[in-house]
Amino acid sequence: MTKIDPSVLTVDLVEKLLSVDTPTICNALEIVTGVRSNQGFTRGHFFAAHPDMSPILGFARTATLRTAEPYTDSDAAIKARRIAWYEHVEGKGIPTICVMQDIDDEPGLGAFWGEVHSNVLKGLGVRGVLTNGAMRDFGMLADGFQILAATVSPSHGFAQVMTTGQPVTIAGLEIHNDDLLHADRHGAVIIPPTALEGLPRAIDVIVEREKPLIAASQRPGFSVEDLKLAMSQADDIH
């Protein structure tokens, strides 16, 4: 699968992509690809560590996790996998997002994500986390570090990292290591390599198309006739 070269993420491009929410990115991708799709984005509800935080953008660093099964490996083996995972997610100048699938039969029994790991990963340069597992420690999570979790748990259970780097599935979305993700409290979407170049212009089109509709609806006496005119104006924007 073709991957995006991190060097193409210029300051201007990143600023443009982060200037809009994830739903707008989904809309813009429809313009770039020329088709609507029911694939490429997460489904369902997430708990957001910081609901009002700006979107995040980064390359996926995938891993799997268990919290429900009692430990069977040695402490040394569990620690070694944890260290290998830290090395895997560290961006070293490249924006990364940790994507962690809880592979237990009951995902989210224990919370791996809380005060400690939000601060540790933020310190390693990671932008945030997307997981089907749980988080905890509301009010103590690292500022500026987004966590989108499927559930909440007060305990960490038998938390242990199992593997790193393989494809994972979060909320119906299959994510490969190095996929470029845009995410906010709505969820996440994959930005395909072939769509990246056209996204800035598509974002502008989406924003400009919405303006006539919103402006017309906010004027006194708004009617269906006004709506039809605004829709016609929006359709003329390409």
C-alpha positions as CSV (number, residue, x, y, z in Angstrom):
1,M,0.0,0.0,0.0
2,T,1.3,3.4,-1.0
3,K,2.2,5.6,2.0
4,I,2.5,9.3,2.4
5,D,6.0,10.7,2.7
6,P,6.1,12.8,5.9
7,S,8.1,15.5,4.1
8,V,5.1,16.5,2.1
9,L,3.3,17.7,5.2
10,T,4.5,21.3,4.9
11,V,3.6,23.8,7.6
12,D,1.0,25.4,5.3
13,L,-0.6,22.1,4.5
14,V,-0.8,21.0,8.1
15,E,-2.2,24.4,9.1
16,K,-4.9,24.0,6.4
17,L,-5.9,20.5,7.4
18,L,-6.1,21.5,11.0
19,S,-8.1,24.6,10.4
20,V,-11.3,22.5,9.9
21,D,-13.0,19.7,11.8
22,T,-13.0,16.0,10.8
23,P,-16.5,16.1,9.3
24,T,-15.2,18.8,6.9
25,I,-12.3,16.7,5.9
26,C,-14.8,13.8,5.2
27,N,-16.8,16.2,3.0
28,A,-13.6,17.5,1.2
29,L,-12.5,13.9,0.5
30,E,-15.8,13.5,-1.4
31,I,-14.8,16.4,-3.7
32,V,-11.3,15.2,-4.2
33,T,-12.4,11.6,-5.0
34,G,-15.5,12.6,-6.9
35,V,-17.7,10.0,-5.0
36,R,-19.5,9.6,-1.7
37,S,-18.4,6.8,0.5
38,N,-19.4,4.8,3.6
39,Q,-15.8,3.7,4.2
40,G,-12.6,5.3,5.5
41,F,-13.9,6.7,8.8
42,T,-14.8,5.5,12.3
43,R,-18.4,4.8,13.4
44,G,-20.2,5.3,16.6
45,H,-19.5,7.4,19.7
46,F,-16.1,8.2,21.4
47,F,-15.4,9.7,24.8
48,A,-13.1,12.6,24.2
49,A,-10.5,13.6,26.7
50,H,-10.8,17.2,25.6
51,P,-14.1,17.7,23.7
52,D,-13.3,21.3,22.7
53,M,-9.7,20.6,21.6
54,S,-8.7,21.4,18.0
55,P,-8.3,18.5,15.6
56,I,-5.2,16.4,15.5
57,L,-3.3,15.1,12.5
58,G,-0.7,12.3,12.4
59,F,0.6,9.1,11.1
60,A,-0.9,6.0,12.8
61,R,1.3,4.0,15.1
62,T,-0.7,0.8,15.7
63,A,-0.7,-1.6,18.6
64,T,-2.8,-4.1,20.4
65,L,-3.7,-4.3,24.1
66,R,-5.2,-6.6,26.7
67,T,-6.6,-5.5,30.1
68,A,-8.9,-8.4,31.0
69,E,-6.7,-11.4,31.1
70,P,-4.4,-12.0,34.1
71,Y,-0.7,-11.9,33.4
72,T,0.9,-15.1,32.2
73,D,4.2,-13.7,30.8
74,S,7.1,-12.7,33.0
75,D,7.4,-9.1,34.2
76,A,10.5,-8.8,32.0
77,A,8.6,-9.8,28.9
78,I,5.7,-7.5,29.6
79,K,8.1,-4.6,30.2
80,A,10.0,-5.3,27.0
81,R,6.9,-5.2,25.0
82,R,6.0,-1.9,26.6
83,I,9.4,-0.4,25.9
84,A,9.2,-1.6,22.3
85,W,5.8,0.1,22.0
86,Y,7.2,3.4,23.3
87,E,9.9,3.3,20.7
88,H,7.3,2.5,18.0
89,V,5.0,5.5,18.8
90,E,7.8,8.1,19.3
91,G,7.5,10.5,16.4
92,K,11.1,11.9,16.4
93,G,9.8,14.9,14.5
94,I,7.0,13.2,12.6
95,P,3.5,13.8,13.9
96,T,2.1,10.5,15.2
97,I,-1.2,9.2,16.6
98,C,-1.3,6.1,18.7
99,V,-4.0,3.7,17.5
100,M,-4.5,0.9,20.0
101,Q,-7.0,-1.9,19.7
102,D,-8.1,-3.7,22.8
103,I,-8.3,-7.3,21.6
104,D,-10.1,-8.7,24.7
105,D,-13.5,-10.3,24.3
106,E,-14.7,-7.4,26.5
107,P,-12.7,-4.4,25.2
108,G,-12.3,-1.6,27.8
109,L,-12.6,-3.7,31.0
110,G,-9.5,-1.9,32.1
111,A,-8.2,1.6,31.2
112,F,-4.7,1.9,29.8
113,W,-5.2,5.6,29.1
114,G,-5.0,8.0,32.0
115,E,-2.9,10.7,33.6
116,V,0.4,8.9,33.3
117,H,0.3,7.6,29.7
118,S,-1.3,10.8,28.4
119,N,1.7,12.7,29.8
120,V,4.3,10.1,28.7
121,L,3.1,10.0,25.1
122,K,2.7,13.8,24.9
123,G,6.3,14.0,26.0
124,L,7.3,11.6,23.2
125,G,5.7,13.9,20.6
126,V,2.5,11.9,20.0
127,R,-0.5,14.0,19.1
128,G,-3.2,11.7,20.6
129,V,-4.8,8.3,20.9
130,L,-7.6,6.5,19.1
131,T,-8.8,3.3,20.9
132,N,-11.7,0.9,21.2
133,G,-10.6,0.6,24.8
134,A,-11.1,2.7,27.9
135,M,-9.6,5.8,29.5
136,R,-9.9,7.3,33.0
137,D,-8.5,10.2,35.1
138,F,-10.7,13.0,33.7
139,G,-9.5,16.3,34.9
140,M,-5.9,15.0,35.2
141,L,-5.2,14.1,31.6
142,A,-2.4,16.0,29.8
143,D,-3.5,19.3,28.2
144,G,-3.3,19.4,24.5
145,F,-3.2,15.6,24.2
146,Q,-6.4,14.1,22.7
147,I,-7.8,10.7,23.6
148,L,-10.7,9.2,21.8
149,A,-11.8,6.1,23.7
150,A,-14.8,3.9,23.2
151,T,-15.5,3.6,26.9
152,V,-14.5,4.6,30.5
153,S,-13.2,2.4,33.3
154,P,-11.9,3.4,36.8
155,S,-9.4,0.5,36.9
156,H,-6.4,-0.4,34.7
157,G,-7.1,-4.1,35.0
158,F,-4.3,-6.3,33.7
159,A,-3.1,-3.7,31.1
160,Q,-0.4,-5.0,28.8
161,V,0.7,-4.1,25.3
162,M,0.7,-7.2,23.1
163,T,1.9,-6.3,19.6
164,T,2.9,-3.3,17.6
165,G,2.8,-2.3,13.9
166,Q,0.1,-4.6,12.6
167,P,-3.3,-3.5,11.1
168,V,-6.0,-2.9,13.7
169,T,-9.7,-2.1,13.6
170,I,-11.2,0.7,15.7
171,A,-14.9,1.5,15.5
172,G,-15.3,-0.3,12.1
173,L,-12.2,1.3,10.6
174,E,-9.3,-0.8,9.6
175,I,-6.1,1.2,10.2
176,H,-2.6,0.3,9.0
177,N,0.6,1.6,10.5
178,D,1.6,4.9,8.8
179,D,-1.9,5.7,7.6
180,L,-2.4,9.5,7.9
181,L,-5.3,10.3,10.3
182,H,-7.3,13.4,10.9
183,A,-9.3,13.2,14.2
184,D,-11.4,15.2,16.6
185,R,-14.3,14.5,19.0
186,H,-16.4,13.2,16.1
187,G,-13.9,10.4,15.4
188,A,-11.2,9.8,12.8
189,V,-10.8,9.6,9.0
190,I,-8.0,8.2,6.9
191,I,-6.5,10.6,4.4
192,P,-5.5,8.6,1.3
193,P,-2.2,9.4,-0.3
194,T,-3.9,10.2,-3.6
195,A,-6.3,12.7,-2.0
196,L,-3.8,14.7,0.0
197,E,-2.7,17.2,-2.7
198,G,-6.3,18.1,-3.6
199,L,-7.6,18.6,0.0
200,P,-6.7,22.3,0.5
201,R,-8.7,23.4,-2.5
202,A,-11.5,21.0,-1.6
203,I,-11.7,22.4,1.9
204,D,-12.1,25.9,0.5
205,V,-14.9,24.7,-1.8
206,I,-16.7,23.1,1.1
207,V,-16.4,26.2,3.3
208,E,-17.5,28.5,0.5
209,R,-20.5,26.3,-0.4
210,E,-21.8,26.4,3.1
211,K,-21.6,30.2,3.5
212,P,-24.7,31.1,1.3
213,L,-26.9,28.6,3.1
214,I,-25.9,29.6,6.5
215,A,-26.1,33.3,5.8
216,A,-29.5,33.1,4.2
217,S,-30.9,31.0,7.0
218,Q,-29.9,33.6,9.6
219,R,-31.6,36.5,7.9
220,P,-35.0,37.6,9.2
221,G,-37.9,36.3,7.1
222,F,-35.9,33.3,5.7
223,S,-38.1,31.2,3.4
224,V,-37.9,28.2,1.2
225,E,-37.5,30.6,-1.8
226,D,-34.5,32.1,-0.1
227,L,-33.2,28.6,0.5
228,K,-33.5,27.7,-3.2
229,L,-31.6,30.8,-4.2
230,A,-28.9,30.0,-1.6
231,M,-28.7,26.4,-2.9
232,S,-28.3,27.6,-6.4
233,Q,-25.5,29.9,-5.3
234,A,-23.8,27.1,-3.5
235,D,-24.0,24.8,-6.5
236,D,-22.1,27.4,-8.6
237,I,-19.1,27.2,-6.3
238,H,-16.5,24.7,-7.7
